[in-house]
Amino acid sequence: MKSGRMLMLGLIVNQAGLALANDVPKTVLPELTIYGGNRIPMTRELTNLRINTVKLKVEDNDWKTVLQEQVQINELGPGGPVSLFMRGSNSNQALFMIDGIKMYSATNGAPNFAAIAPGLLSSVDVIQGGASAAFGSNAVGGVIRGNIDIPKGIMFSAGGGSRFSERAASSLGIRGDSYYAGVRVVQDIIRQGSATNSSNPFAFNPDNDPRKRLGIVAKAGGWITPDFQVEATALGSEVKTSFDASPVTTDMNNQSIALANVRGIYSLPRDFSVMATYGGSVDRSTVRGAFPAVFNSHSLQASVQLEKKLKIGRIFTGMDHEIQGVDSTTKFTSTSRSNVAGFLGTQLDTGQHVVEGMFRHDENSQFGDYNTYSLSLSRKLGDSWRVGALTSSSFKAPTFNDLYFPTLFGFGGNPNLKPERGRMHEAFVSYDGGGASYRFGYFMNTIKDAIVINSMFSQVENISQARIDGFEVSGTQPLDKNWTIRTNMTFQDPRNQQLNTILPRRSRMFGTVAMRYAAGNFMVEGIARGEGARYDDNENLHKLPAMIIVGFSASYKLQQGPTLRVQIDNLLDKKYQPAVGFNGIPRTVWASISHTF
């Protein structure tokens, strides 16, 4: 009943805002960025969170390689599953969004990063810290926010790499004073060696285990009136990975993701505006071969927000609604659930202080009510320095696997699970001026009621607790007009408090150092990524050694012509294991040519 009243209230607020709209002079505006600037701004003027925007190129070998500068990523062999650890949290404790739509599997709760073909996303915002007060479930460690932009013109890109790997992309973009539209198609085939090694019990018939990805994205938007802008996005991407799960089968894992949404913004008198979005996402996984299975999930999402601009910032309020469902060969005892949430927040810049606060109330059909908050305060020291502190609460809803997996062989889901609870505190000092930026921070991330399998292996329970304390250092420094150095380092203690052990696959130290030279149409860059020793299990019995991976890239744009690019990943061909039984990605050389007409 409460959920229905909250939804009706949001619809009334939205319709009332549309009725009050007035005319304003028509201007040429940039593309719509409702989720780029509404709850957590992309710029640093009104937020104290650590946010880094990673620009992506259509020629990039893989967008995850670029993302590794910001967070720790673990890829189980060429074409294998991808895990992401933000401030020690799991992949299903980090929220992934594309153009405002949440992207994750309802069965396991984690985003399907491996299914996203490179070149579909134009940039990624990496938001470190608990952000459930802004976005809801899963944002315990932070948020990865993907953005789509298709530039004007006709673009073609083609390239090849080691072991007969290949990539191709093309796009068409148009723009006018009051509209924009575009479409992009990307395909790649990667043959990077066998994903498994001899220590893996399923390491049958080692071969190239090729991975094939195909993705398409389309986007269009414009101004219906001088006050009303709308935008629509659609994306589909799939990956087919070959592997051998038995001596006599050639197996195939076909994973795909898709989204579609429509969003708009309406300007109202007195600096009010109404923003709304409606859309959904799909996550599909089909395994063929020795162990066939289908796991499909879908999510229908809607949001409305009313915002008031102030001379010193803004205030906003609104609500979200989501319906999740699953359809798979596994017969879950329940196949759908819904969540309705109301939120409010403010971000203020008084000239000397930046104040940020948000509160959110969720009502879930499975576990009931849950409240989250975030508060931050910083003081400016001159024009460039800032010192501040943040505190936030967060949560992760149990997955359908956790809740409703049918009882098989004495093991099953637990419908009485509560959400995992996160709390994060942070203190920081930052500098931003003269082309240079730095941030030094200390964070403490605690996760309670974590969901793990009980000692009898009969079901999962809220019995685990973790605490991750760490220091972060990040910075970008121009050395002269051509040279730039940037670095991101994290030193942390990701500890399972019950067992007093290090959380699996989390390094106590990891980071990157990159050096770039750019002059005219020529650019060259070298990057070194390091991870300390880590364990592959909760009991810390299987230790994986430390590693340093070196990469190199160079590009040159011919006058009024195409851009030539070469990229070498794992330049020194370092042999490493991302997990026991799985191979790391060997040295891979890529060369490409791209041109925009």
C-alpha positions in Angstrom: 0.0 0.0 0.0 2.8 2.4 0.9 4.5 1.6 -2.5 1.4 2.5 -4.4 1.0 5.8 -2.6 4.6 6.7 -3.2 4.3 5.9 -6.9 1.0 7.9 -7.2 2.7 10.9 -5.5 5.6 10.8 -7.9 3.2 10.8 -10.9 1.2 13.7 -9.5 4.4 15.8 -8.9 5.5 15.1 -12.5 2.3 16.0 -14.1 2.0 19.2 -12.0 5.5 20.2 -13.1 4.7 19.8 -16.7 1.5 21.9 -16.4 3.5 24.8 -14.9 6.1 25.0 -17.7 6.8 28.4 -19.2 8.7 29.5 -22.3 12.4 30.4 -22.2 14.6 31.6 -25.1 15.8 28.7 -27.3 19.5 27.9 -27.0 21.7 25.3 -28.5 22.3 22.9 -25.6 24.6 19.9 -25.2 23.3 16.3 -25.1 21.1 15.4 -22.2 22.9 14.2 -19.1 20.2 13.6 -16.5 22.2 11.0 -14.6 25.5 12.8 -15.3 24.6 15.8 -13.2 21.5 15.3 -11.2 22.3 13.3 -8.0 26.1 13.1 -8.1 27.6 15.8 -10.4 30.4 15.0 -12.8 32.2 18.2 -11.8 33.8 18.7 -8.4 32.3 22.1 -7.5 29.3 20.5 -5.7 30.5 17.1 -4.5 33.2 15.9 -2.1 33.1 12.3 -3.5 36.1 11.0 -5.3 35.1 11.0 -9.0 37.3 10.3 -12.0 36.1 10.4 -15.6 37.9 8.0 -17.9 37.7 8.9 -21.6 37.4 6.0 -24.0 38.4 5.7 -27.6 36.7 3.4 -30.1 40.2 2.0 -30.9 40.8 0.9 -27.3 41.6 -2.8 -27.2 39.3 -3.2 -24.2 37.5 -0.6 -22.0 38.3 -2.6 -18.9 42.0 -2.1 -19.5 41.5 1.7 -19.3 39.3 1.2 -16.2 42.1 -0.6 -14.3 43.8 2.7 -13.6 41.0 3.5 -11.1 40.0 0.2 -9.5 41.2 -3.4 -9.1 39.9 -5.7 -11.9 40.2 -9.5 -12.0 39.6 -11.3 -15.3 39.5 -15.1 -15.3 41.5 -15.7 -18.4 40.9 -14.5 -21.9 37.1 -14.1 -22.3 36.4 -15.2 -18.8 34.2 -13.6 -16.1 35.3 -10.1 -14.9 35.3 -9.1 -11.3 35.7 -5.5 -10.0 36.7 -4.6 -6.5 36.0 -1.0 -5.4 37.5 -0.2 -2.0 37.5 -3.9 -1.2 33.9 -4.7 -2.1 32.7 -7.4 -4.4 31.4 -7.0 -8.0 27.9 -7.3 -6.7 28.5 -4.6 -4.2 29.4 -2.1 -6.9 26.6 -0.5 -9.0 27.1 -0.3 -12.8 24.9 2.0 -14.9 24.7 3.0 -18.6 22.9 6.2 -19.4 21.0 6.1 -16.2 19.9 2.4 -16.4 21.2 -0.1 -13.8 22.9 -3.0 -15.5 23.3 -6.2 -13.5 22.1 -9.8 -13.3 19.2 -10.4 -10.9 20.4 -14.0 -10.3 23.9 -13.2 -9.1 23.7 -9.4 -8.6 26.9 -8.6 -10.5 27.3 -6.6 -13.8 28.3 -8.6 -16.9 31.4 -6.6 -17.8 32.7 -9.3 -20.2 29.6 -8.9 -22.5 30.3 -5.2 -23.3 32.0 -4.8 -26.6 34.8 -2.1 -26.6 33.8 1.0 -28.4 30.2 1.2 -27.2 30.9 3.5 -24.3 32.5 7.0 -24.8 33.4 7.6 -21.1 33.1 6.1 -17.7 32.7 8.0 -14.4 34.3 6.1 -11.5 32.6 7.2 -8.2 34.4 5.8 -5.1 32.4 5.5 -1.9 29.0 4.3 -0.7 26.3 5.9 -2.9 23.1 4.0 -2.0 21.5 7.3 -0.8 21.7 8.4 -4.4 21.2 5.2 -6.4 19.9 2.5 -4.1 21.0 -1.2 -3.8 24.5 -2.5 -4.7 26.4 0.9 -4.4 28.4 -0.3 -1.4 31.9 0.3 -2.8 30.9 2.8 -5.4 29.4 3.4 -8.8 30.6 2.8 -12.4 28.6 5.1 -14.6 28.9 4.5 -18.3 28.1 7.3 -20.8 27.3 7.1 -24.5 28.2 9.7 -27.1 28.2 9.3 -30.9 30.1 12.2 -32.5 29.0 13.9 -35.7 30.2 12.3 -38.9 30.8 8.9 -40.4 33.5 6.9 -38.7 35.3 3.7 -39.6 37.8 1.8 -37.6 39.5 -1.5 -38.2 42.4 -3.4 -36.7 44.1 -6.7 -36.0 46.2 -8.2 -33.3 48.1 -11.2 -32.0 46.9 -14.7 -32.8 44.7 -13.5 -35.6 42.5 -11.3 -33.4 40.5 -8.7 -35.2 38.3 -5.6 -34.5 36.0 -3.4 -36.5 33.8 -0.5 -35.7 31.7 2.0 -37.6 29.3 4.8 -36.6 27.1 7.5 -38.1 26.3 10.7 -36.1 24.2 13.7 -37.1 23.7 17.0 -35.2 21.6 20.1 -35.6 20.7 23.1 -33.5 17.9 21.3 -31.8 18.6 17.5 -32.3 21.2 14.8 -32.4 21.2 11.1 -33.4 23.7 8.4 -34.0 24.4 4.7 -34.2 27.5 2.6 -33.7 28.3 -1.0 -34.4 31.4 -2.8 -33.0 32.7 -6.4 -33.4 35.8 -8.1 -32.2 37.2 -11.6 -32.2 40.0 -12.4 -29.7 42.1 -15.5 -29.6 44.3 -15.0 -26.6 45.1 -18.5 -25.6 43.5 -21.1 -23.3 41.5 -19.6 -20.4 42.4 -22.5 -18.1 45.6 -24.3 -17.1 46.6 -27.7 -15.8 45.6 -26.9 -12.2 42.0 -26.4 -13.2 39.8 -29.6 -13.0 38.0 -28.5 -16.2 41.2 -27.8 -18.2 40.3 -30.2 -21.1 41.7 -29.8 -24.6 43.7 -26.5 -24.1 43.2 -24.3 -27.2 42.7 -20.7 -28.2 39.3 -20.5 -26.6 38.2 -17.7 -29.0 35.9 -14.9 -27.7 33.6 -13.1 -30.1 31.7 -9.9 -29.2 29.2 -7.9 -31.2 27.6 -4.7 -30.0 25.3 -2.0 -31.3 24.2 1.3 -29.7 21.8 3.9 -30.9 21.0 7.3 -29.4 18.7 10.2 -30.4 17.5 13.4 -28.7 16.2 16.9 -29.3 14.1 19.7 -28.1 10.3 19.3 -28.4 9.9 22.9 -27.2 12.4 25.4 -25.9 11.6 24.0 -22.4 11.4 20.3 -23.1 14.2 18.0 -24.1 14.0 14.3 -24.6 16.5 11.5 -25.4 16.2 7.8 -26.2 19.0 5.2 -26.0 19.2 1.6 -27.0 22.1 -0.8 -26.6 22.7 -4.5 -27.2 25.9 -6.4 -26.8 26.8 -10.1 -26.6 29.9 -12.2 -26.1 30.4 -15.9 -27.2 33.2 -17.6 -25.3 34.4 -21.1 -26.3 35.7 -23.5 -23.6 36.0 -27.2 -22.9 34.2 -28.5 -19.8 34.7 -32.2 -20.7 37.1 -34.3 -22.8 34.4 -34.9 -25.5 32.5 -31.6 -25.7 33.2 -28.2 -27.2 31.3 -25.8 -25.0 30.0 -22.3 -25.6 28.9 -19.6 -23.2 26.7 -17.0 -24.8 26.1 -13.9 -22.7 24.3 -10.8 -23.7 23.1 -7.5 -22.2 20.6 -4.9 -23.5 19.0 -1.7 -22.4 16.5 0.8 -23.7 15.3 4.0 -22.1 13.6 7.3 -22.7 14.4 10.3 -20.5 13.5 14.0 -20.5 13.9 17.3 -18.7 11.3 20.1 -18.5 12.2 23.6 -17.4 9.8 25.3 -14.9 9.5 28.8 -13.6 11.8 30.1 -10.8 14.6 27.7 -11.7 12.7 24.5 -11.1 13.0 21.5 -13.4 11.4 18.1 -13.7 13.5 15.1 -14.9 12.1 11.7 -15.7 13.4 8.4 -17.1 11.7 5.1 -18.0 13.5 2.0 -19.4 14.8 -1.4 -18.6 17.7 -3.8 -19.0 18.1 -7.5 -19.8 20.9 -9.9 -18.8 21.0 -13.3 -20.5 23.4 -16.2 -20.1 23.1 -19.5 -22.1 25.6 -22.3 -21.7 25.7 -25.1 -24.3 27.7 -28.3 -24.0 28.4 -30.6 -21.1 26.4 -28.6 -18.5 23.7 -26.7 -20.4 21.8 -24.0 -18.6 19.9 -20.7 -19.1 19.9 -17.8 -16.7 18.0 -14.8 -17.9 16.9 -11.7 -15.9 15.3 -8.4 -16.6 14.7 -5.1 -14.8 12.1 -2.4 -15.5 13.1 1.0 -14.1 11.4 4.4 -13.8 12.5 7.6 -12.0 11.1 11.1 -11.6 13.0 14.0 -9.9 12.1 17.6 -9.1 15.0 20.0 -8.8 15.4 23.6 -7.6 18.5 25.6 -8.6 19.9 27.9 -6.0 22.5 30.7 -6.1 24.8 28.5 -4.1 23.8 25.1 -5.4 20.6 23.0 -5.6 18.1 20.9 -3.8 16.2 17.9 -5.3 13.7 15.2 -4.4 12.1 12.4 -6.3 11.4 8.6 -6.4 12.6 5.5 -8.2 10.6 2.3 -9.1 12.1 -1.0 -10.2 10.6 -4.4 -11.0 13.0 -7.4 -11.3 12.3 -10.8 -12.8 14.1 -14.0 -13.8 13.5 -16.7 -16.4 15.8 -19.7 -16.3 16.2 -23.4 -16.5 16.6 -23.3 -12.7 13.1 -23.2 -11.2 13.3 -20.4 -8.6 10.7 -20.5 -5.9 9.9 -16.9 -6.7 10.6 -15.1 -10.0 9.8 -11.4 -9.4 10.1 -8.6 -6.9 9.7 -4.8 -6.8 11.3 -1.8 -5.1 10.0 1.7 -4.7 12.1 4.5 -3.2 11.9 8.1 -2.3 14.9 10.4 -2.0 16.0 14.0 -1.3 19.2 15.8 -1.3 21.2 19.0 -1.6 24.6 20.2 -2.8 25.8 23.6 -1.7 28.9 25.7 -2.3 29.0 28.7 0.1 32.3 30.0 -1.3 34.3 28.6 1.6 32.5 25.3 2.2 31.0 22.5 0.1 28.1 20.8 1.8 26.4 17.6 0.5 23.6 15.6 2.0 21.2 12.9 0.7 18.6 10.6 2.3 16.8 7.7 0.7 14.0 5.4 1.8 13.5 2.0 0.0 10.5 -0.3 0.2 11.2 -3.7 -1.1 8.6 -6.5 -1.7 11.0 -9.0 -0.3 12.8 -7.5 2.7 10.7 -4.5 3.6 12.0 -1.0 4.4 15.5 0.3 4.4 17.0 3.8 4.9 20.4 5.1 3.7 22.1 8.5 4.0 25.2 10.4 3.0 26.8 13.5 4.5 29.9 15.4 3.6 31.6 18.7 4.4 34.7 20.3 3.1 36.5 23.6 3.5 38.3 25.4 0.7 41.8 26.6 1.4 42.4 29.2 -1.2 41.4 28.6 -4.9 42.9 25.1 -5.3 43.1 23.2 -2.0 40.2 21.5 -0.2 40.0 19.4 3.0 37.0 17.4 4.0 35.2 14.4 5.4 32.4 12.1 4.3 30.2 9.5 5.9 27.6 7.3 4.2 25.5 4.2 4.7 24.6 1.7 1.9 23.1 -1.7 1.3 23.0 -4.6 -1.2 19.7 -6.5 -1.7 20.0 -10.3 -1.7 20.0 -11.8 -5.2 17.5 -14.4 -6.5 20.2 -17.0 -6.1 20.6 -16.1 -2.5 16.8 -16.0 -1.8 15.0 -18.4 -4.1 17.4 -21.0 -5.4 15.6 -24.4 -5.2 16.8 -26.9 -2.7 19.2 -29.3 -4.6 21.4 -31.9 -3.0 20.6 -30.4 0.5 21.4 -26.8 -0.5 19.0 -24.0 -1.3 18.2 -20.3 -1.0 17.1 -18.5 2.1 14.0 -16.2 1.7 14.6 -14.7 5.1 17.8 -13.0 4.2 18.3 -9.3 5.1 20.2 -6.8 3.0 24.0 -6.6 3.4 24.8 -3.3 5.2 27.6 -1.0 4.4 29.0 2.0 6.1 31.9 4.1 4.8 33.9 7.0 6.4 36.4 9.0 4.5 38.8 12.0 5.1 40.6 13.7 2.3 42.8 16.5 1.1 42.7 17.5 -2.6 44.3 20.0 -4.9 43.0 21.1 -8.3 44.8 23.9 -10.2 47.1 24.8 -13.0 46.4 21.7 -14.9 47.4 19.5 -12.0 45.1 17.6 -9.6 45.8 15.5 -6.5 43.8 13.7 -3.9 45.0 11.9 -0.7 42.4 10.1 1.3 41.8 7.6 4.1 38.7 5.4 4.0 37.1 2.8 6.3 34.6 0.6 4.7 32.6 -1.9 6.9 30.2 -4.5 5.5 27.9 -6.3 8.0 25.4 -9.1 7.5 27.3 -10.2 4.4 25.7 -13.2 2.7 27.8 -16.3 2.7 27.3 -20.1 2.7 26.9 -21.5 6.2 29.1 -24.1 7.8 26.6 -26.9 7.1 26.5 -26.0 3.3 22.7 -26.0 3.6 21.9 -22.4 2.6 23.3 -18.9 2.6 23.0 -16.7 5.7 23.8 -13.1 6.9 26.8 -14.2 9.0 29.9 -12.6 7.6 31.5 -9.2 8.4 34.3 -7.4 6.6 36.3 -4.2 7.2 38.5 -2.5 4.6 40.8 0.3 5.8 42.9 2.0 3.2 44.8 5.0 1.9 44.4 6.3 -1.6 46.7 8.6 -3.6 45.8 9.8 -7.0 47.2 12.6 -9.1 47.8 14.1 -12.6 50.8 16.4 -13.1 51.9 18.1 -16.3 55.7 18.1 -16.5 55.8 20.6 -19.4 53.7 21.4 -22.4 54.1 17.9 -23.8 54.7 15.5 -20.9 52.1 14.4 -18.3 52.3 11.8 -15.5 49.4 10.4 -13.6 49.2 7.9 -10.8 46.6 6.0 -8.7 47.7 4.0 -5.7 45.7 2.2 -3.0 47.1 0.6 0.2 44.4 -1.3 2.1 43.7 -4.0 4.6 40.6 -5.9 3.2 39.9 -8.2 6.1 37.2 -10.9 6.8 36.6 -10.1 10.5 35.2 -13.5 11.4 38.1 -15.5 10.0 40.7 -12.7 10.4 41.9 -13.4 6.9 42.3 -11.3 3.7 39.3 -11.2 1.5 39.7 -13.3 -1.7 41.5 -11.8 -4.7 41.9 -8.4 -3.0 45.4 -7.0 -3.1 46.7 -5.1 -0.1 48.5 -2.8 -2.5 47.6 -2.0 -6.2 47.9 0.9 -8.5 49.1 2.4 -11.8 51.7 4.9 -13.0 51.4 6.3 -16.6 53.5 8.7 -18.6 52.2 10.4 -21.7 53.8 12.5 -24.4 51.6 14.4 -26.8 52.8 16.9 -29.5 50.6 17.9 -32.4 49.1 14.8 -34.0 51.4 12.4 -32.2 50.8 10.7 -28.8 52.7 8.0 -27.0 52.0 6.5 -23.6 53.5 3.9 -21.3 51.7 2.5 -18.3 52.6 0.1 -15.5 50.0 -1.6 -13.4 50.9 -3.5 -10.2 49.1 -5.7 -7.7 50.5 -7.2 -4.5 50.1 -10.8 -3.4 46.6 -11.9 -2.9 44.7 -15.1 -1.9 42.2 -17.1 -3.9 40.1 -18.3 -1.0 38.5 -17.2 2.2 40.9 -19.3 4.4 44.0 -17.8 2.7 45.4 -21.2 1.7 46.1 -20.5 -2.0 48.3 -17.5 -2.5 48.8 -15.7 -5.8 52.1 -13.9 -6.3 52.4 -10.2 -6.9 52.7 -8.9 -10.5 53.5 -5.9 -12.6 52.0 -5.6 -16.1 53.4 -3.0 -18.5 51.5 -1.6 -21.5 52.3 0.8 -24.4 50.3 2.7 -26.9 51.1 5.2 -29.7 48.9 7.0 -32.2 49.4 9.4 -35.1 46.8 11.4 -37.0 47.7 12.1 -40.6 46.8 15.6 -41.8 43.1 15.7 -42.7 43.3 11.9 -42.8 43.0 8.7 -40.7 44.5 8.0 -37.2 47.0 5.2 -36.9 47.3 3.5 -33.6 49.3 0.6 -32.0 48.7 -0.8 -28.5 50.6 -3.5 -26.7 49.1 -5.1 -23.6 51.3 -7.1 -21.2 54.4 -5.8 -23.1 56.8 -8.0 -21.1 54.6 -11.1 -21.6 54.3 -11.6 -17.8 53.0 -15.0 -16.9 50.4 -14.7 -14.1 47.3 -16.3 -12.7 44.3 -14.0 -11.9 42.9 -17.0 -10.0 43.9 -20.6 -9.3 43.5 -22.7 -12.4 43.1 -19.7 -14.8 45.7 -18.1 -17.1 46.3 -14.4 -17.4 46.1 -12.6 -20.7 49.5 -13.0 -22.6 51.2 -10.2 -24.5 48.8 -8.9 -27.1 49.7 -6.5 -29.9 47.0 -4.4 -31.7 47.2 -2.1 -34.7 44.3 -0.1 -36.0 43.3 2.6 -38.4 40.3 4.9 -38.0 38.9 7.8 -39.9 36.0 10.2 -39.5 34.5 11.9 -42.5 
